[in-house]
Amino acid sequence: MTHDFKIVDVFCATPFQGNPVAVVMNADGVSDDQMQRIAAWTNLSETTFHLRPTNPQADYRLRIFTPRSEPPFAGHPTLGSARLA
C-alpha cells in the first residue's frame, strides 16, 4: 500500500512552527483499520484522509483519525487539509 501524504503546519506560515497534521491524499480504498494504523504510525495529534465525496455538491470528503480513534470533527486538521484540497 502506497499513498502520498504531507505534513501541514497549521496556524503558522513558518515551517516546523505550526500545529502539524498529516494529510493522506487520494485515500479511497484505504480501510478503516489501515487509516487507524497510519494515524498511529504518524503519531501526530491527527491524521486526515482525503476521499472522493459522497455528496455531489462537495469537492471532497475528509476523515480524521487520532492515534487512537476517529473523532467526528476537529478544527485544525480540517483547516490544514483544506490547504491541500
Helices and strands as residue ranges (DSSP letters): E 5-10, E 19-24, H 32-42, E 47-51, E 61-65, H 75-82
